[in-house]
Amino acid sequence: MPPLTSPAARLLNLVIALMNTGARMTKDEIRTSVAGYDTTASPEAFERMFERDKDALRDLGVPIITVETGGHSEEIGYRIDKDSYALDEVNLTPAELGVLSLAAQFWQDATVAVDTTRALTKLRSAGEMDTGAAGEAADAVAGLAPRVRSVSAAYEPLLEAILARRVVVFTYRAASTGQVRRRTVEPWKVAVRDGGWYLLGHDRDRDAARAFRLTRIEGPVKTVGAQGAFTAPADIDVDALISGTPLAPVRQALLALRPERASALRARGSAHAPAPDDPRLARAVADRELVAVPYTSTQALADEVAGYGEAVLVLDPPELREHVLERLRAAAALPLTPPGDDDV
Protein backbone atom coordinates (compact mmCIF):
# COMPACT_ATOMS: atom_id res chain seq x y z
CA MET A 1 0.00 0.00 0.00
CA PRO A 2 1.22 3.56 -0.65
CA PRO A 3 2.31 5.52 2.42
CA LEU A 4 -0.45 7.55 4.03
CA THR A 5 -0.43 11.31 3.42
CA SER A 6 -1.97 13.68 5.93
CA PRO A 7 -4.93 15.79 4.74
CA ALA A 8 -2.92 19.00 5.19
CA ALA A 9 -0.07 17.67 3.05
CA ARG A 10 -2.49 16.44 0.40
CA LEU A 11 -4.15 19.87 0.21
CA LEU A 12 -0.76 21.53 -0.17
CA ASN A 13 0.19 19.09 -2.93
CA LEU A 14 -3.07 19.87 -4.73
CA VAL A 15 -2.45 23.63 -4.53
CA ILE A 16 1.08 23.21 -5.93
CA ALA A 17 -0.18 21.05 -8.79
CA LEU A 18 -3.03 23.39 -9.75
CA MET A 19 -0.76 26.43 -9.54
CA ASN A 20 1.80 24.91 -11.88
CA THR A 21 -0.50 23.35 -14.46
CA GLY A 22 -0.61 24.82 -17.94
CA ALA A 23 -4.27 25.10 -18.91
CA ARG A 24 -6.01 22.72 -16.52
CA MET A 25 -5.81 19.37 -14.74
CA THR A 26 -8.52 16.77 -15.17
CA LYS A 27 -9.65 14.58 -12.29
CA ASP A 28 -7.80 11.61 -13.74
CA GLU A 29 -4.60 13.64 -13.89
CA ILE A 30 -5.06 14.82 -10.32
CA ARG A 31 -5.73 11.28 -9.10
CA THR A 32 -2.61 9.84 -10.72
CA SER A 33 -0.13 12.70 -10.26
CA VAL A 34 -0.96 14.46 -6.97
CA ALA A 35 0.59 12.78 -3.94
CA GLY A 36 -1.98 11.81 -1.34
CA TYR A 37 -4.67 10.40 -3.60
CA ASP A 38 -4.83 6.60 -3.56
CA THR A 39 -4.90 5.35 -7.15
CA THR A 40 -6.11 1.95 -5.90
CA ALA A 41 -9.23 3.45 -4.32
CA SER A 42 -12.57 3.25 -6.09
CA PRO A 43 -13.61 6.14 -8.36
CA GLU A 44 -16.39 6.97 -5.91
CA ALA A 45 -13.97 7.21 -2.98
CA PHE A 46 -11.64 9.49 -4.97
CA GLU A 47 -14.57 11.63 -6.07
CA ARG A 48 -15.68 12.19 -2.46
CA MET A 49 -12.15 13.00 -1.29
CA PHE A 50 -11.49 15.40 -4.16
CA GLU A 51 -14.78 17.23 -3.64
CA ARG A 52 -14.01 17.67 0.08
CA ASP A 53 -10.52 18.93 -0.70
CA LYS A 54 -11.80 21.33 -3.34
CA ASP A 55 -14.40 22.75 -0.94
CA ALA A 56 -11.83 23.04 1.85
CA LEU A 57 -9.42 25.02 -0.35
CA ARG A 58 -12.17 27.34 -1.54
CA ASP A 59 -13.17 27.93 2.08
CA LEU A 60 -9.54 28.93 2.71
CA GLY A 61 -9.72 31.48 -0.09
CA VAL A 62 -7.91 29.51 -2.79
CA PRO A 63 -9.63 30.46 -6.10
CA ILE A 64 -10.06 27.07 -7.82
CA ILE A 65 -11.91 27.50 -11.10
CA THR A 66 -13.49 24.93 -13.41
CA VAL A 67 -12.30 24.85 -17.02
CA GLU A 68 -14.74 23.34 -19.53
CA THR A 69 -13.73 22.58 -23.09
CA GLY A 70 -17.25 21.93 -24.33
CA GLY A 71 -16.58 18.23 -24.79
CA HIS A 72 -17.10 15.24 -22.56
CA SER A 73 -17.34 15.57 -18.78
CA GLU A 74 -14.08 13.65 -18.47
CA GLU A 75 -12.31 16.59 -20.08
CA ILE A 76 -13.47 19.11 -17.46
CA GLY A 77 -10.41 20.40 -15.66
CA TYR A 78 -9.38 22.58 -12.76
CA ARG A 79 -6.77 25.20 -12.08
CA ILE A 80 -6.08 28.08 -9.70
CA ASP A 81 -6.76 31.61 -10.88
CA LYS A 82 -3.25 33.00 -10.44
CA ASP A 83 -4.33 36.63 -10.87
CA SER A 84 -6.79 36.35 -7.98
CA TYR A 85 -4.40 34.32 -5.87
CA ALA A 86 -1.28 36.43 -6.34
CA LEU A 87 -0.14 38.81 -3.62
CA ASP A 88 0.87 42.39 -4.21
CA GLU A 89 4.51 43.31 -3.71
CA VAL A 90 5.43 43.02 -0.03
CA ASN A 91 7.35 45.89 1.59
CA LEU A 92 7.98 45.24 5.27
CA THR A 93 9.13 47.72 7.88
CA PRO A 94 11.55 46.53 10.59
CA ALA A 95 8.69 46.36 13.10
CA GLU A 96 6.54 44.26 10.75
CA LEU A 97 9.43 41.91 10.11
CA GLY A 98 9.86 41.59 13.85
CA VAL A 99 6.23 40.53 14.22
CA LEU A 100 6.71 37.92 11.50
CA SER A 101 9.78 36.65 13.34
CA LEU A 102 7.69 36.14 16.45
CA ALA A 103 5.03 34.35 14.43
CA ALA A 104 7.65 32.04 12.95
CA GLN A 105 8.77 31.05 16.44
CA PHE A 106 5.33 29.53 16.93
CA TRP A 107 6.13 26.79 14.39
CA GLN A 108 8.41 24.64 16.52
CA ASP A 109 7.49 21.42 14.73
CA ALA A 110 10.45 20.07 12.73
CA THR A 111 8.32 19.63 9.62
CA VAL A 112 7.91 23.39 9.19
CA ALA A 113 10.72 24.96 11.24
CA VAL A 114 13.17 24.90 8.31
CA ASP A 115 10.58 26.38 5.94
CA THR A 116 9.77 29.30 8.25
CA THR A 117 13.48 30.02 8.76
CA ARG A 118 14.07 30.08 5.02
CA ALA A 119 11.03 32.27 4.43
CA LEU A 120 12.23 34.86 6.93
CA THR A 121 15.72 34.80 5.46
CA LYS A 122 14.31 35.51 2.01
CA LEU A 123 12.09 38.30 3.35
CA ARG A 124 15.07 39.94 5.03
CA SER A 125 17.14 39.71 1.88
CA ALA A 126 14.39 41.12 -0.37
CA GLY A 127 13.71 44.80 -0.93
CA GLU A 128 15.79 47.60 0.57
CA MET A 129 15.97 46.45 4.18
CA ASP A 130 19.57 46.70 5.36
CA THR A 131 21.21 44.77 8.18
CA GLY A 132 20.83 47.68 10.55
CA ALA A 133 17.06 47.73 10.09
CA ALA A 134 16.91 43.98 10.57
CA GLY A 135 18.89 44.39 13.76
CA GLU A 136 16.36 46.94 15.01
CA ALA A 137 13.59 44.43 14.35
CA ALA A 138 15.45 41.79 16.32
CA ASP A 139 15.96 44.24 19.21
CA ALA A 140 12.26 45.10 19.20
CA VAL A 141 11.29 41.48 19.93
CA ALA A 142 14.29 40.44 22.06
CA GLY A 143 13.16 38.64 25.20
CA LEU A 144 9.63 38.15 23.92
CA ALA A 145 8.21 34.69 23.37
CA PRO A 146 5.02 33.72 21.56
CA ARG A 147 2.20 33.00 24.01
CA VAL A 148 0.83 30.32 21.65
CA ARG A 149 3.02 27.26 21.95
CA SER A 150 3.65 24.41 19.55
CA VAL A 151 0.71 22.10 19.01
CA SER A 152 0.64 18.76 20.82
CA ALA A 153 0.89 15.40 19.08
CA ALA A 154 -2.90 15.15 19.27
CA TYR A 155 -3.39 17.90 16.66
CA GLU A 156 -2.68 15.88 13.51
CA PRO A 157 -4.99 12.91 14.23
CA LEU A 158 -7.71 15.28 15.44
CA LEU A 159 -7.50 17.31 12.24
CA GLU A 160 -7.82 14.15 10.16
CA ALA A 161 -10.81 13.02 12.21
CA ILE A 162 -12.49 16.43 11.83
CA LEU A 163 -12.09 16.34 8.04
CA ALA A 164 -13.38 12.77 7.85
CA ARG A 165 -16.10 13.36 10.49
CA ARG A 166 -15.00 10.32 12.48
CA VAL A 167 -15.43 9.80 16.22
CA VAL A 168 -12.25 9.89 18.33
CA VAL A 169 -11.29 8.23 21.60
CA PHE A 170 -8.54 9.52 23.89
CA THR A 171 -7.44 9.69 27.51
CA TYR A 172 -7.91 13.07 29.14
CA ARG A 173 -6.67 14.56 32.42
CA ALA A 174 -9.16 17.00 33.95
CA ALA A 175 -7.66 20.28 35.13
CA SER A 176 -9.97 20.68 38.12
CA THR A 177 -9.67 17.18 39.63
CA GLY A 178 -6.63 15.66 37.94
CA GLN A 179 -8.67 12.56 37.13
CA VAL A 180 -7.71 10.67 33.99
CA ARG A 181 -10.60 9.24 32.01
CA ARG A 182 -11.33 7.86 28.59
CA ARG A 183 -13.35 10.23 26.41
CA THR A 184 -15.38 9.50 23.26
CA VAL A 185 -15.89 12.67 21.23
CA GLU A 186 -17.37 13.82 17.93
CA PRO A 187 -14.68 16.36 16.93
CA TRP A 188 -16.03 19.58 15.43
CA LYS A 189 -13.04 21.91 15.20
CA VAL A 190 -9.74 22.94 16.81
CA ALA A 191 -9.35 26.50 18.09
CA VAL A 192 -6.72 28.54 19.91
CA ARG A 193 -7.48 30.84 22.83
CA ASP A 194 -5.28 32.46 25.49
CA GLY A 195 -2.13 30.65 24.43
CA GLY A 196 -3.64 27.17 24.25
CA TRP A 197 -5.15 24.81 21.66
CA TYR A 198 -8.59 23.30 22.27
CA LEU A 199 -10.68 20.59 20.67
CA LEU A 200 -14.36 21.49 20.45
CA GLY A 201 -16.84 18.67 20.04
CA HIS A 202 -19.70 16.58 21.36
CA ASP A 203 -18.73 14.44 24.35
CA ARG A 204 -20.75 11.25 23.88
CA ASP A 205 -20.13 10.11 27.46
CA ARG A 206 -21.76 13.26 28.84
CA ASP A 207 -24.04 13.92 25.87
CA ALA A 208 -22.98 17.57 25.78
CA ALA A 209 -20.72 19.97 23.91
CA ARG A 210 -17.29 20.25 25.51
CA ALA A 211 -13.87 21.87 25.02
CA PHE A 212 -10.71 19.83 25.64
CA ARG A 213 -7.27 21.38 25.98
CA LEU A 214 -4.87 19.48 23.74
CA THR A 215 -2.02 19.51 26.26
CA ARG A 216 -4.21 17.51 28.68
CA ILE A 217 -4.74 14.70 26.18
CA GLU A 218 -2.51 11.79 27.24
CA GLY A 219 -1.42 9.06 24.86
CA PRO A 220 -2.60 8.53 21.29
CA VAL A 221 -5.84 9.75 19.76
CA LYS A 222 -7.71 6.90 18.03
CA THR A 223 -10.53 7.05 15.52
CA VAL A 224 -13.49 4.68 15.73
CA GLY A 225 -16.38 3.98 13.43
CA ALA A 226 -16.99 5.03 9.86
CA GLN A 227 -16.46 8.32 8.09
CA GLY A 228 -19.30 10.81 8.05
CA ALA A 229 -20.60 9.56 11.38
CA PHE A 230 -21.85 12.98 12.46
CA THR A 231 -22.45 16.53 11.28
CA ALA A 232 -20.82 19.42 13.09
CA PRO A 233 -23.11 22.35 13.94
CA ALA A 234 -22.87 25.33 11.61
CA ASP A 235 -22.51 27.84 14.47
CA ILE A 236 -20.08 26.94 17.25
CA ASP A 237 -19.67 29.41 20.12
CA VAL A 238 -15.95 28.87 20.64
CA ASP A 239 -15.54 31.38 23.47
CA ALA A 240 -18.53 30.05 25.41
CA LEU A 241 -17.30 26.45 25.24
CA ILE A 242 -13.74 27.29 26.20
CA SER A 243 -14.78 29.65 29.01
CA GLY A 244 -16.67 26.76 30.57
CA THR A 245 -13.52 24.62 30.65
CA PRO A 246 -12.00 24.40 34.16
CA LEU A 247 -8.78 26.37 34.43
CA ALA A 248 -5.54 24.79 35.53
CA PRO A 249 -4.37 25.81 39.03
CA VAL A 250 -1.98 28.75 39.24
CA ARG A 251 1.46 27.82 40.59
CA GLN A 252 4.59 29.79 41.43
CA ALA A 253 8.03 29.32 39.90
CA LEU A 254 11.09 30.68 41.70
CA LEU A 255 13.54 31.99 39.10
CA ALA A 256 16.98 33.57 39.36
CA LEU A 257 17.42 36.23 36.67
CA ARG A 258 20.56 37.97 35.52
CA PRO A 259 20.42 41.78 35.90
CA GLU A 260 18.56 43.54 33.10
CA ARG A 261 17.69 40.23 31.42
CA ALA A 262 14.41 38.36 30.83
CA SER A 263 12.34 41.51 31.27
CA ALA A 264 9.12 39.76 30.22
CA LEU A 265 9.45 37.26 33.08
CA ARG A 266 10.42 39.98 35.55
CA ALA A 267 7.37 42.06 34.57
CA ARG A 268 5.01 39.15 35.27
CA GLY A 269 6.65 38.19 38.55
CA SER A 270 7.28 39.64 41.96
CA ALA A 271 10.52 40.09 43.90
CA HIS A 272 11.41 37.17 46.11
CA ALA A 273 13.94 38.29 48.74
CA PRO A 274 14.79 35.12 50.77
CA ALA A 275 17.93 33.41 49.50
CA PRO A 276 18.06 29.61 49.07
CA ASP A 277 18.92 27.57 52.17
CA ASP A 278 21.62 25.63 50.31
CA PRO A 279 24.89 27.67 50.69
CA ARG A 280 26.25 26.48 47.33
CA LEU A 281 23.06 27.43 45.55
CA ALA A 282 22.99 30.78 47.36
CA ARG A 283 26.50 31.57 46.09
CA ALA A 284 25.55 30.54 42.55
CA VAL A 285 22.68 33.03 42.45
CA ALA A 286 24.27 35.80 44.51
CA ASP A 287 24.53 38.10 41.48
CA ARG A 288 20.99 37.37 40.31
CA GLU A 289 17.55 38.68 41.17
CA LEU A 290 15.12 36.16 42.64
CA VAL A 291 11.63 36.46 41.12
CA ALA A 292 8.46 34.47 41.74
CA VAL A 293 6.51 34.02 38.48
CA PRO A 294 2.95 32.63 38.39
CA TYR A 295 2.13 30.03 35.74
CA THR A 296 -0.45 27.39 34.82
CA SER A 297 1.31 25.35 32.13
CA THR A 298 4.66 23.75 32.97
CA GLN A 299 5.36 23.04 29.30
CA ALA A 300 4.67 26.62 28.20
CA LEU A 301 6.82 28.18 30.91
CA ALA A 302 9.63 25.69 30.25
CA ASP A 303 9.60 26.72 26.58
CA GLU A 304 9.86 30.38 27.54
CA VAL A 305 12.55 29.96 30.20
CA ALA A 306 14.70 27.75 27.96
CA GLY A 307 14.62 30.49 25.34
CA TYR A 308 16.57 32.79 27.68
CA GLY A 309 19.44 30.31 28.09
CA GLU A 310 21.82 31.03 30.95
CA ALA A 311 20.03 34.29 31.80
CA VAL A 312 17.42 32.39 33.82
CA LEU A 313 17.92 29.65 36.43
CA VAL A 314 14.98 27.66 37.80
CA LEU A 315 15.20 27.13 41.54
CA ASP A 316 11.73 25.71 42.08
CA PRO A 317 9.72 23.62 41.33
CA PRO A 318 11.96 20.66 40.37
CA GLU A 319 9.50 19.53 37.70
CA LEU A 320 9.87 22.81 35.83
CA ARG A 321 13.65 22.71 36.18
CA GLU A 322 13.78 19.21 34.63
CA HIS A 323 11.65 20.28 31.67
CA VAL A 324 13.90 23.29 31.04
CA LEU A 325 17.02 21.10 31.25
CA GLU A 326 15.51 18.68 28.72
CA ARG A 327 15.05 21.50 26.25
CA LEU A 328 18.50 22.92 26.79
CA ARG A 329 20.13 19.49 26.36
CA ALA A 330 18.17 18.95 23.14
CA ALA A 331 19.26 22.37 21.87
CA ALA A 332 22.91 21.67 22.73
CA ALA A 333 22.74 18.44 20.73
CA LEU A 334 21.56 20.19 17.55
CA PRO A 335 24.12 20.66 14.73
CA LEU A 336 25.44 24.19 14.31
CA THR A 337 24.38 24.23 10.64
CA PRO A 338 20.91 22.81 9.90
CA PRO A 339 20.76 20.30 7.00
CA GLY A 340 20.06 22.04 3.73
CA ASP A 341 20.83 25.50 5.14
CA ASP A 342 23.03 26.22 2.11
CA ASP A 343 19.92 26.02 -0.06
CA VAL A 344 18.28 29.07 1.57
C-alpha positions as CSV (number, residue, x, y, z in Angstrom):
1,M,0.0,0.0,0.0
2,P,1.2,3.6,-0.6
3,P,2.3,5.5,2.4
4,L,-0.5,7.6,4.0
5,T,-0.4,11.3,3.4
6,S,-2.0,13.7,5.9
7,P,-4.9,15.8,4.7
8,A,-2.9,19.0,5.2
9,A,-0.1,17.7,3.1
10,R,-2.5,16.4,0.4
11,L,-4.2,19.9,0.2
12,L,-0.8,21.5,-0.2
13,N,0.2,19.1,-2.9
14,L,-3.1,19.9,-4.7
15,V,-2.4,23.6,-4.5
16,I,1.1,23.2,-5.9
17,A,-0.2,21.0,-8.8
18,L,-3.0,23.4,-9.8
19,M,-0.8,26.4,-9.5
20,N,1.8,24.9,-11.9
21,T,-0.5,23.3,-14.5
22,G,-0.6,24.8,-17.9
23,A,-4.3,25.1,-18.9
24,R,-6.0,22.7,-16.5
25,M,-5.8,19.4,-14.7
26,T,-8.5,16.8,-15.2
27,K,-9.6,14.6,-12.3
28,D,-7.8,11.6,-13.7
29,E,-4.6,13.6,-13.9
30,I,-5.1,14.8,-10.3
31,R,-5.7,11.3,-9.1
32,T,-2.6,9.8,-10.7
33,S,-0.1,12.7,-10.3
34,V,-1.0,14.5,-7.0
35,A,0.6,12.8,-3.9
36,G,-2.0,11.8,-1.3
37,Y,-4.7,10.4,-3.6
38,D,-4.8,6.6,-3.6
39,T,-4.9,5.3,-7.1
40,T,-6.1,2.0,-5.9
41,A,-9.2,3.4,-4.3
42,S,-12.6,3.3,-6.1
43,P,-13.6,6.1,-8.4
44,E,-16.4,7.0,-5.9
45,A,-14.0,7.2,-3.0
46,F,-11.6,9.5,-5.0
47,E,-14.6,11.6,-6.1
48,R,-15.7,12.2,-2.5
49,M,-12.2,13.0,-1.3
50,F,-11.5,15.4,-4.2
51,E,-14.8,17.2,-3.6
52,R,-14.0,17.7,0.1
53,D,-10.5,18.9,-0.7
54,K,-11.8,21.3,-3.3
55,D,-14.4,22.7,-0.9
56,A,-11.8,23.0,1.8
57,L,-9.4,25.0,-0.4
58,R,-12.2,27.3,-1.5
59,D,-13.2,27.9,2.1
60,L,-9.5,28.9,2.7
61,G,-9.7,31.5,-0.1
62,V,-7.9,29.5,-2.8
63,P,-9.6,30.5,-6.1
64,I,-10.1,27.1,-7.8
65,I,-11.9,27.5,-11.1
66,T,-13.5,24.9,-13.4
67,V,-12.3,24.9,-17.0
68,E,-14.7,23.3,-19.5
69,T,-13.7,22.6,-23.1
70,G,-17.2,21.9,-24.3
71,G,-16.6,18.2,-24.8
72,H,-17.1,15.2,-22.6
73,S,-17.3,15.6,-18.8
74,E,-14.1,13.6,-18.5
75,E,-12.3,16.6,-20.1
76,I,-13.5,19.1,-17.5
77,G,-10.4,20.4,-15.7
78,Y,-9.4,22.6,-12.8
79,R,-6.8,25.2,-12.1
80,I,-6.1,28.1,-9.7
81,D,-6.8,31.6,-10.9
82,K,-3.2,33.0,-10.4
83,D,-4.3,36.6,-10.9
84,S,-6.8,36.4,-8.0
85,Y,-4.4,34.3,-5.9
86,A,-1.3,36.4,-6.3
87,L,-0.1,38.8,-3.6
88,D,0.9,42.4,-4.2
89,E,4.5,43.3,-3.7
90,V,5.4,43.0,0.0
91,N,7.4,45.9,1.6
92,L,8.0,45.2,5.3
93,T,9.1,47.7,7.9
94,P,11.6,46.5,10.6
95,A,8.7,46.4,13.1
96,E,6.5,44.3,10.7
97,L,9.4,41.9,10.1
98,G,9.9,41.6,13.9
99,V,6.2,40.5,14.2
100,L,6.7,37.9,11.5
101,S,9.8,36.7,13.3
102,L,7.7,36.1,16.4
103,A,5.0,34.4,14.4
104,A,7.6,32.0,12.9
105,Q,8.8,31.1,16.4
106,F,5.3,29.5,16.9
107,W,6.1,26.8,14.4
108,Q,8.4,24.6,16.5
109,D,7.5,21.4,14.7
110,A,10.5,20.1,12.7
111,T,8.3,19.6,9.6
112,V,7.9,23.4,9.2
113,A,10.7,25.0,11.2
114,V,13.2,24.9,8.3
115,D,10.6,26.4,5.9
116,T,9.8,29.3,8.3
117,T,13.5,30.0,8.8
118,R,14.1,30.1,5.0
119,A,11.0,32.3,4.4
120,L,12.2,34.9,6.9
121,T,15.7,34.8,5.5
122,K,14.3,35.5,2.0
123,L,12.1,38.3,3.3
124,R,15.1,39.9,5.0
125,S,17.1,39.7,1.9
126,A,14.4,41.1,-0.4
127,G,13.7,44.8,-0.9
128,E,15.8,47.6,0.6
129,M,16.0,46.5,4.2
130,D,19.6,46.7,5.4
131,T,21.2,44.8,8.2
132,G,20.8,47.7,10.6
133,A,17.1,47.7,10.1
134,A,16.9,44.0,10.6
135,G,18.9,44.4,13.8
136,E,16.4,46.9,15.0
137,A,13.6,44.4,14.3
138,A,15.4,41.8,16.3
139,D,16.0,44.2,19.2
140,A,12.3,45.1,19.2
141,V,11.3,41.5,19.9
142,A,14.3,40.4,22.1
143,G,13.2,38.6,25.2
144,L,9.6,38.2,23.9
145,A,8.2,34.7,23.4
146,P,5.0,33.7,21.6
147,R,2.2,33.0,24.0
148,V,0.8,30.3,21.7
149,R,3.0,27.3,21.9
150,S,3.7,24.4,19.6
151,V,0.7,22.1,19.0
152,S,0.6,18.8,20.8
153,A,0.9,15.4,19.1
154,A,-2.9,15.1,19.3
155,Y,-3.4,17.9,16.7
156,E,-2.7,15.9,13.5
157,P,-5.0,12.9,14.2
158,L,-7.7,15.3,15.4
159,L,-7.5,17.3,12.2
160,E,-7.8,14.1,10.2
161,A,-10.8,13.0,12.2
162,I,-12.5,16.4,11.8
163,L,-12.1,16.3,8.0
164,A,-13.4,12.8,7.8
165,R,-16.1,13.4,10.5
166,R,-15.0,10.3,12.5
167,V,-15.4,9.8,16.2
168,V,-12.2,9.9,18.3
169,V,-11.3,8.2,21.6
170,F,-8.5,9.5,23.9
171,T,-7.4,9.7,27.5
172,Y,-7.9,13.1,29.1
173,R,-6.7,14.6,32.4
174,A,-9.2,17.0,34.0
175,A,-7.7,20.3,35.1
176,S,-10.0,20.7,38.1
177,T,-9.7,17.2,39.6
178,G,-6.6,15.7,37.9
179,Q,-8.7,12.6,37.1
180,V,-7.7,10.7,34.0
181,R,-10.6,9.2,32.0
182,R,-11.3,7.9,28.6
183,R,-13.4,10.2,26.4
184,T,-15.4,9.5,23.3
185,V,-15.9,12.7,21.2
186,E,-17.4,13.8,17.9
187,P,-14.7,16.4,16.9
188,W,-16.0,19.6,15.4
189,K,-13.0,21.9,15.2
190,V,-9.7,22.9,16.8
191,A,-9.3,26.5,18.1
192,V,-6.7,28.5,19.9
193,R,-7.5,30.8,22.8
194,D,-5.3,32.5,25.5
195,G,-2.1,30.6,24.4
196,G,-3.6,27.2,24.3
197,W,-5.1,24.8,21.7
198,Y,-8.6,23.3,22.3
199,L,-10.7,20.6,20.7
200,L,-14.4,21.5,20.5
201,G,-16.8,18.7,20.0
202,H,-19.7,16.6,21.4
203,D,-18.7,14.4,24.4
204,R,-20.8,11.3,23.9
205,D,-20.1,10.1,27.5
206,R,-21.8,13.3,28.8
207,D,-24.0,13.9,25.9
208,A,-23.0,17.6,25.8
209,A,-20.7,20.0,23.9
210,R,-17.3,20.3,25.5
211,A,-13.9,21.9,25.0
212,F,-10.7,19.8,25.6
213,R,-7.3,21.4,26.0
214,L,-4.9,19.5,23.7
215,T,-2.0,19.5,26.3
216,R,-4.2,17.5,28.7
217,I,-4.7,14.7,26.2
218,E,-2.5,11.8,27.2
219,G,-1.4,9.1,24.9
220,P,-2.6,8.5,21.3
221,V,-5.8,9.7,19.8
222,K,-7.7,6.9,18.0
223,T,-10.5,7.1,15.5
224,V,-13.5,4.7,15.7
225,G,-16.4,4.0,13.4
226,A,-17.0,5.0,9.9
227,Q,-16.5,8.3,8.1
228,G,-19.3,10.8,8.0
229,A,-20.6,9.6,11.4
230,F,-21.8,13.0,12.5
231,T,-22.5,16.5,11.3
232,A,-20.8,19.4,13.1
233,P,-23.1,22.3,13.9
234,A,-22.9,25.3,11.6
235,D,-22.5,27.8,14.5
236,I,-20.1,26.9,17.2
237,D,-19.7,29.4,20.1
238,V,-15.9,28.9,20.6
239,D,-15.5,31.4,23.5
240,A,-18.5,30.0,25.4
241,L,-17.3,26.4,25.2
242,I,-13.7,27.3,26.2
243,S,-14.8,29.7,29.0
244,G,-16.7,26.8,30.6
245,T,-13.5,24.6,30.6
246,P,-12.0,24.4,34.2
247,L,-8.8,26.4,34.4
248,A,-5.5,24.8,35.5
249,P,-4.4,25.8,39.0
250,V,-2.0,28.8,39.2
251,R,1.5,27.8,40.6
252,Q,4.6,29.8,41.4
253,A,8.0,29.3,39.9
254,L,11.1,30.7,41.7
255,L,13.5,32.0,39.1
256,A,17.0,33.6,39.4
257,L,17.4,36.2,36.7
258,R,20.6,38.0,35.5
259,P,20.4,41.8,35.9
260,E,18.6,43.5,33.1
261,R,17.7,40.2,31.4
262,A,14.4,38.4,30.8
263,S,12.3,41.5,31.3
264,A,9.1,39.8,30.2
265,L,9.4,37.3,33.1
266,R,10.4,40.0,35.6
267,A,7.4,42.1,34.6
268,R,5.0,39.1,35.3
269,G,6.7,38.2,38.5
270,S,7.3,39.6,42.0
271,A,10.5,40.1,43.9
272,H,11.4,37.2,46.1
273,A,13.9,38.3,48.7
274,P,14.8,35.1,50.8
275,A,17.9,33.4,49.5
276,P,18.1,29.6,49.1
277,D,18.9,27.6,52.2
278,D,21.6,25.6,50.3
279,P,24.9,27.7,50.7
280,R,26.3,26.5,47.3
281,L,23.1,27.4,45.6
282,A,23.0,30.8,47.4
283,R,26.5,31.6,46.1
284,A,25.6,30.5,42.6
285,V,22.7,33.0,42.5
286,A,24.3,35.8,44.5
287,D,24.5,38.1,41.5
288,R,21.0,37.4,40.3
289,E,17.5,38.7,41.2
290,L,15.1,36.2,42.6
291,V,11.6,36.5,41.1
292,A,8.5,34.5,41.7
293,V,6.5,34.0,38.5
294,P,2.9,32.6,38.4
295,Y,2.1,30.0,35.7
296,T,-0.4,27.4,34.8
297,S,1.3,25.3,32.1
298,T,4.7,23.7,33.0
299,Q,5.4,23.0,29.3
300,A,4.7,26.6,28.2
301,L,6.8,28.2,30.9
302,A,9.6,25.7,30.2
303,D,9.6,26.7,26.6
304,E,9.9,30.4,27.5
305,V,12.5,30.0,30.2
306,A,14.7,27.8,28.0
307,G,14.6,30.5,25.3
308,Y,16.6,32.8,27.7
309,G,19.4,30.3,28.1
310,E,21.8,31.0,30.9
311,A,20.0,34.3,31.8
312,V,17.4,32.4,33.8
313,L,17.9,29.6,36.4
314,V,15.0,27.7,37.8
315,L,15.2,27.1,41.5
316,D,11.7,25.7,42.1
317,P,9.7,23.6,41.3
318,P,12.0,20.7,40.4
319,E,9.5,19.5,37.7
320,L,9.9,22.8,35.8
321,R,13.7,22.7,36.2
322,E,13.8,19.2,34.6
323,H,11.6,20.3,31.7
324,V,13.9,23.3,31.0
325,L,17.0,21.1,31.2
326,E,15.5,18.7,28.7
327,R,15.0,21.5,26.3
328,L,18.5,22.9,26.8
329,R,20.1,19.5,26.4
330,A,18.2,19.0,23.1
331,A,19.3,22.4,21.9
332,A,22.9,21.7,22.7
333,A,22.7,18.4,20.7
334,L,21.6,20.2,17.5
335,P,24.1,20.7,14.7
336,L,25.4,24.2,14.3
337,T,24.4,24.2,10.6
338,P,20.9,22.8,9.9
339,P,20.8,20.3,7.0
340,G,20.1,22.0,3.7
341,D,20.8,25.5,5.1
342,D,23.0,26.2,2.1
343,D,19.9,26.0,-0.1
344,V,18.3,29.1,1.6
